[in-house]
Amino acid sequence: MTNTTFSDLGLTGQLLSTLEAARFHVPTPIQAKTIPLILSGKDVLGIAQTGTGKTGAFALPLLQQLAENRVSTKNGRIRALILAPTRELAVQIEAALRIFGRQMRLYQVAVYGGVGRRPQIEQLRRGVDIVIATPGRFLDLYDEGHIDMSNLSHLVLDEADRMLDMGFINDIRRIVSGMPKERRSLLFSATMPKTIDRLAAEILNQPARVEMPRESVAPAAIEQRVIHVPTPEKRELLTTLLRDPGMSRVIVFTRTKHMANRVQEHLSKAGTQAEALHGNKSQAARQQALKRFRSGNARVLVATDVAARGIDVTAISHVINFDLPNEPESYVHRIGRTARAGGSGVALSFCGRDEIAYLRDIERLIGLSLPAEGDVPSAQEMASMKHVKPGRGRRGPGGHGGGRGRNGSSQGGPGRGAPGRSGAGRNGPSGQEGGHRSESRKGGQANAGRFRGTKRAA
């Protein structure tokens, strides 16, 4: 596949000229394998990690097939639906469709919560070919009669594993039940748990399966290290590490929205330009945070896992796991924000004593024992702690992407408090998830001296 070009995949001249103008010359492996299958009319199950070009893999053939068979789209009669787990990913997909489809005279709209519904409804009324949506907001508008799926010919589920993690499985089934049986269906996922297998069997018709090699789960271009540090000293350690100018553009991941705010405030007081990104932020605030981070006005983005997928920011030098994730797959998605497009990067993970079990889960998933620094526990301590985990408080899907809140904890972000408004997930608290002790500044500075300096990413 290394010598394959886009012109070998069966794409039209319009798309080829657009790709050339946008300086896309060589398809990624997932694109080279998937695009011809979709153009031939096959349903596809695609398994590949984030950052491998999955958006182009479904967007290019989708645009071509819709342009070849035009029908009326007035009054909400949509032709294609792309479901995504978060607002950020929906916005990113819409932007890619606008770039790829600039010569196609097709119309699309991103539909998600956290913003006013009236502009979305008005665009649907005027007519759109493609809707890119988070499940909750889509169902809100569909239930109210603003969306008609009778002409729908294409369904795409992007980051399907993430949508299932967030509890959207029943919403997805409801949406699919209202679609025509005769359609093309595509499902893309970064991982392949049994739940995805079952979902694929429900919605795909004899799909072609395209799976990228598993060795790409933790790219060798990412230098991964774990720093064992008492939880109360994490913020001071982070401040000290960020004095390295080689940490030029950094994403810091926390497990909770509450902690993201606390870390961002701590960094700002210490003189580091930082923004927080999580589900309790309005869409305007989230877009502003991303804008400042992309432009370099903010050097650090402190984020919950809502940002682990759907953020497309180049030249991330470092990813820092301030809190280890309670799902090992999330570690892979987090560190995948760096070393993109053939680059390199550094992933540092802070590990408190109560996170050792999470660390073991991560190392089992990636098949690698991470180099350790700091206050490394003895083998006996490791063995005694391997089953101890902090209060899990697993994410409730809340309103990651807005719309229907579900029972669950804070990570779910804003859900449907009332139609058209963002709010806490129904019956879900809006504070932090998981157990965190109050943190002290004491000792962080001295502790930081025990760690090696960070390596500048190329």
C-alpha positions in Angstrom: 0.0 0.0 0.0 3.0 2.3 0.4 2.8 3.4 -3.3 -0.9 3.8 -3.4 -2.2 7.3 -4.4 -5.7 8.7 -4.1 -6.1 8.4 -7.9 -5.8 4.6 -7.4 -8.8 4.4 -5.1 -11.6 5.3 -7.6 -12.3 8.8 -6.5 -13.7 11.4 -8.9 -11.7 14.2 -10.5 -13.4 16.7 -8.3 -12.3 15.1 -5.1 -8.8 14.5 -6.5 -8.3 18.1 -7.4 -9.6 19.2 -4.0 -7.2 16.8 -2.3 -4.3 18.0 -4.4 -5.1 21.7 -3.5 -5.3 20.8 0.1 -1.9 19.0 -0.2 -3.2 15.5 0.6 -1.2 13.4 -1.7 -0.9 9.9 -0.2 -3.8 8.0 1.6 -3.2 6.6 5.0 -3.4 2.7 5.3 -7.0 2.8 6.6 -8.0 5.1 3.7 -6.3 3.0 1.1 -8.1 -0.2 2.3 -11.5 1.3 3.1 -12.3 3.8 0.4 -12.5 1.2 -2.5 -14.7 -1.0 -0.3 -17.2 1.8 0.4 -17.3 2.9 -3.2 -18.1 -0.7 -4.2 -21.2 -0.5 -2.0 -20.0 -2.6 1.0 -20.7 -2.0 4.6 -17.5 -1.6 6.5 -16.3 -2.2 10.0 -13.0 -0.2 10.5 -10.8 -0.7 13.5 -7.9 1.8 13.8 -6.6 4.1 16.5 -7.3 7.8 16.5 -5.2 10.0 14.3 -4.9 7.4 11.4 -7.2 9.2 9.0 -10.5 7.5 9.7 -12.4 10.7 8.9 -11.1 10.8 5.3 -11.7 7.1 5.0 -15.5 7.5 5.3 -15.9 11.2 4.2 -14.4 11.0 0.8 -16.5 8.0 -0.5 -19.6 9.4 1.2 -19.3 12.7 -0.6 -18.8 11.0 -3.9 -21.8 8.7 -3.6 -24.1 11.5 -2.4 -23.0 13.7 -5.3 -23.8 10.9 -7.8 -27.4 10.5 -6.6 -29.0 13.8 -5.7 -32.4 14.0 -4.1 -34.5 16.7 -2.3 -33.4 17.6 1.2 -36.0 20.2 2.1 -37.7 20.2 5.5 -35.2 18.0 7.3 -35.1 15.2 4.8 -31.4 14.2 5.4 -29.5 11.8 3.2 -26.6 10.8 5.5 -26.0 10.8 9.3 -22.6 10.7 11.0 -22.8 10.0 14.7 -20.0 11.1 17.0 -19.5 11.0 20.7 -18.5 14.6 21.4 -19.1 18.1 20.2 -15.4 18.6 19.4 -15.4 15.5 17.1 -18.6 16.6 15.4 -17.1 20.0 14.6 -13.9 18.4 13.4 -15.8 16.1 11.0 -17.9 18.9 9.7 -14.7 21.0 9.0 -13.2 18.0 7.1 -16.4 17.6 5.0 -16.3 21.3 4.1 -12.7 20.9 2.9 -13.2 17.7 1.0 -16.6 18.7 -0.5 -15.9 22.3 -1.6 -16.6 21.4 -5.2 -19.5 19.0 -4.6 -22.4 21.4 -3.9 -23.5 19.3 -0.9 -24.6 20.8 2.4 -23.9 19.6 6.0 -24.7 20.7 9.5 -23.2 19.8 12.9 -25.9 19.1 15.5 -24.9 19.0 19.1 -25.8 20.3 22.5 -24.4 23.2 24.5 -25.5 25.8 21.9 -28.8 27.2 20.7 -31.0 24.8 18.7 -32.7 27.4 16.5 -29.8 27.8 14.0 -29.5 24.0 13.6 -33.3 23.7 13.1 -33.3 26.5 10.5 -30.5 24.8 8.5 -32.4 21.5 8.6 -35.5 23.3 7.3 -33.6 24.8 4.4 -32.1 21.4 3.5 -28.9 19.5 4.3 -27.4 16.4 2.8 -25.3 15.3 5.8 -25.9 15.7 9.5 -23.0 15.2 11.9 -24.5 14.8 15.3 -24.1 13.7 18.9 -26.8 11.2 19.7 -28.6 13.2 22.4 -29.2 16.4 20.4 -30.1 14.4 17.3 -32.8 12.5 19.1 -34.2 15.7 20.6 -34.6 17.2 17.1 -35.8 14.0 15.6 -38.5 13.5 18.3 -39.7 17.0 17.6 -40.1 16.4 13.9 -37.2 18.5 12.7 -35.4 15.5 11.0 -36.9 13.1 8.5 -34.8 10.0 7.8 -37.1 8.5 5.1 -34.5 9.3 2.4 -31.4 8.4 4.4 -29.0 6.2 2.5 -25.8 6.4 4.6 -25.1 5.9 8.3 -21.6 6.4 9.9 -20.7 5.7 13.5 -17.4 7.3 14.3 -15.5 6.5 17.6 -18.2 3.9 18.3 -16.4 2.4 21.3 -16.4 5.9 22.9 -20.1 6.3 22.3 -20.7 3.0 24.0 -18.4 3.9 26.9 -20.6 7.0 27.4 -23.8 5.1 27.5 -25.2 6.0 24.1 -26.1 2.5 23.1 -29.8 2.8 23.6 -29.9 6.2 21.8 -28.0 4.6 18.8 -30.5 1.7 18.6 -33.4 4.2 18.7 -31.9 6.2 15.9 -31.1 3.2 13.8 -34.7 1.8 14.3 -36.0 4.9 12.5 -33.9 4.4 9.4 -34.6 2.7 6.1 -33.4 -0.9 6.1 -31.8 -0.4 2.7 -28.7 1.8 3.4 -24.9 1.8 3.6 -23.7 1.5 7.2 -20.1 2.2 8.3 -18.7 1.7 11.8 -15.3 3.0 12.9 -13.8 2.3 16.3 -10.3 2.7 17.9 -10.8 -0.6 19.9 -12.8 -3.7 19.4 -14.5 -4.9 22.6 -17.3 -7.4 22.5 -19.9 -4.7 22.7 -18.7 -3.3 19.4 -18.9 -6.7 17.8 -22.5 -7.0 18.9 -23.4 -3.5 17.7 -21.8 -4.2 14.4 -23.8 -7.4 14.0 -27.0 -5.3 14.7 -26.5 -2.5 12.2 -24.1 -3.7 9.5 -25.0 -6.0 6.6 -22.2 -8.5 5.8 -19.5 -5.9 6.4 -16.0 -5.9 5.1 -13.7 -5.7 8.1 -10.6 -3.5 8.0 -8.3 -3.6 11.0 -5.0 -1.9 11.3 -2.2 -3.7 13.1 -2.3 -3.7 16.8 1.3 -2.7 17.2 0.2 0.8 16.4 -1.7 1.0 19.7 1.3 2.7 21.5 3.4 4.2 18.7 7.2 3.8 19.2 7.6 7.5 18.3 6.1 8.4 21.7 8.5 8.3 24.6 6.4 7.0 27.5 7.4 7.3 31.2 5.6 7.0 34.5 6.5 9.2 37.5 5.5 7.8 40.9 4.5 10.8 43.0 2.2 11.3 46.1 -1.1 12.7 45.0 -0.8 15.9 47.0 2.5 16.8 45.2 1.2 16.4 41.7 0.4 20.0 41.0 3.7 21.3 42.2 5.6 18.7 40.2 3.6 19.7 37.1 4.5 23.4 37.6 8.2 22.5 37.9 8.3 20.3 34.8 6.6 23.0 32.8 9.6 25.2 33.3 11.3 23.2 30.6 11.0 25.3 27.4 11.0 22.0 25.4 7.4 21.5 26.7 6.1 23.8 24.0 2.5 22.6 23.6 1.2 20.4 26.3 -2.1 18.6 27.0 -2.6 17.7 30.7 -5.3 15.1 31.3 -7.3 14.8 34.6 -9.9 12.3 35.5 -12.5 14.9 36.6 -13.8 18.3 35.6 -13.3 19.6 39.1 -9.6 18.7 39.0 -9.2 20.1 35.5 -10.3 23.5 36.9 -8.1 23.3 39.9 -5.0 22.4 37.8 -5.7 25.2 35.3 -6.1 27.7 38.1 -2.9 26.5 39.8 -1.0 26.8 36.6 -2.4 30.3 35.8 -1.4 31.5 39.2 2.1 30.1 38.7 2.4 32.2 35.5 1.7 29.5 32.8 -0.9 30.3 30.2 -3.4 27.5 30.5 -6.9 26.7 29.5 -9.4 24.1 30.8 -11.6 22.0 28.6 -14.3 19.7 29.9 -18.0 19.0 29.6 -19.2 21.7 32.0 -17.9 24.4 29.7 -20.3 26.0 27.2 -19.6 25.3 23.6 -18.4 28.9 23.1 -16.0 28.5 26.0 -14.7 25.2 24.7 -14.1 26.6 21.2 -12.4 29.7 22.7 -10.1 27.4 24.8 -9.2 25.4 21.7 -8.6 28.5 19.7 -6.2 29.9 22.3 -4.4 26.6 22.5 -4.1 26.1 18.7 -2.8 29.7 18.3 -0.2 29.3 21.0 -1.7 31.9 23.2 -2.2 29.1 25.8 0.7 26.8 26.1 -1.2 24.2 28.2 -4.6 22.6 27.8 -6.0 20.9 30.9 -8.7 18.5 29.8 -10.8 15.6 30.8 -11.3 12.6 28.5 -14.0 14.5 26.6 -10.9 16.0 24.8 -9.1 12.7 24.2 -10.8 12.2 20.9 -11.9 14.9 18.5 -9.2 17.4 19.1 -7.0 18.0 16.0 -4.1 20.1 17.2 -0.7 19.7 15.5 2.7 19.7 17.2 1.7 18.5 20.6 5.1 18.1 22.3 3.9 16.5 25.5 0.9 14.7 27.0 0.8 14.5 30.7 -1.5 12.2 32.6 -2.0 14.1 35.8 -4.5 11.4 36.8 -4.2 7.9 35.3 -7.4 7.0 33.5 -9.6 4.2 35.0 -10.0 2.7 31.6 -6.7 1.6 30.0 -8.0 2.3 26.5 -8.3 6.0 27.4 -4.6 6.1 28.0 -4.0 5.1 24.4 -6.3 7.8 23.1 -4.8 10.4 25.4 -1.2 9.8 24.4 -2.2 9.6 20.7 -2.6 13.4 20.8 1.2 13.6 20.4 3.5 12.1 17.7 0.9 12.6 15.0 1.6 12.5 11.3 5.0 10.9 11.6 6.2 13.1 14.4 7.5 12.2 17.9 6.4 13.2 21.4 6.6 12.5 25.1 3.9 11.0 27.3 4.4 11.4 31.1 2.1 9.8 33.6 1.8 10.8 37.3 1.0 7.7 39.4 -0.1 7.9 43.0 -0.1 4.9 45.3 -3.9 4.5 44.8 -3.4 4.4 41.0 -1.0 1.5 40.7 -3.8 -0.9 39.7 -4.7 1.5 36.8 -1.0 1.5 35.8 -1.0 -2.3 35.7 -4.1 -2.3 33.5 -2.4 0.1 31.1 0.8 -1.8 30.9 -1.1 -5.0 30.2 -3.0 -3.3 27.3 0.0 -1.8 25.6 2.3 -4.8 26.3 5.0 -2.6 27.8 6.4 -2.0 31.3 6.7 1.8 31.4 10.1 3.2 32.6 9.5 4.5 36.1 10.9 7.4 38.0 10.4 9.2 41.3 9.2 7.4 44.4 9.0 4.0 42.8 7.2 1.4 45.1 9.0 -1.8 45.9 7.9 -5.0 44.3 6.2 -6.0 47.6 4.3 -2.7 47.7 3.3 -3.1 44.1 1.9 -6.5 44.8 0.0 -5.3 47.8 -1.5 -2.4 45.9 -2.4 -4.1 42.6 -6.1 -4.6 43.4 -6.5 -1.2 45.2 -8.2 1.5 43.1 -9.5 4.9 44.0 -13.2 5.5 43.9 -14.0 4.7 40.3 -17.0 7.0 39.8 -17.0 5.9 36.2 -18.1 8.4 33.7 -21.8 8.8 33.1 -22.5 9.9 29.6 -24.3 13.0 30.9 -24.2 15.2 27.9 -20.8 14.8 26.3 -22.1 16.5 23.2 -25.2 17.7 24.9 -28.7 16.5 24.8 -30.1 13.7 26.9 -28.3 13.4 30.3 -28.1 9.9 31.8 -27.6 8.6 35.3 -24.0 8.9 36.0 -21.2 11.0 37.4 -19.7 14.3 36.3 -17.6 13.3 33.4 -20.7 13.1 31.3 -20.7 16.8 30.8 -23.8 18.9 30.1 -26.9 16.9 29.4 -30.5 17.9 28.8 -31.7 19.9 31.8 -34.5 21.3 29.6 -34.9 21.3 25.8 -32.3 23.3 24.1 -30.3 24.0 27.3 -27.1 22.4 28.6 -27.1 21.2 32.2 -25.8 18.4 34.4 -26.6 14.9 33.3 -30.0 13.8 34.6 -29.6 12.5 38.2 -25.8 12.8 37.8 -23.7 15.1 40.0 -21.8 17.9 38.4 -18.8 17.7 40.6 -15.9 15.4 40.4 -15.9 11.7 39.8 -13.6 9.3 41.7 -12.0 9.9 45.0 -9.4 12.6 45.2 -7.9 13.8 48.5 -7.4 17.5 49.0 -4.0 18.3 47.6 -1.2 20.2 49.4 1.5 22.2 47.8 4.0 21.1 50.4 6.9 19.0 49.2 6.3 19.3 45.4 9.3 21.4 44.7 11.7 19.1 46.5 10.1 16.1 44.9 10.5 17.4 41.4 14.2 17.4 41.7 14.3 13.6 41.7 13.1 13.3 38.1 14.9 13.5 34.9 14.2 16.5 32.7 11.8 16.0 29.9 13.0 15.3 26.4 12.2 17.8 23.7 10.0 16.3 21.0 11.3 16.6 17.5 
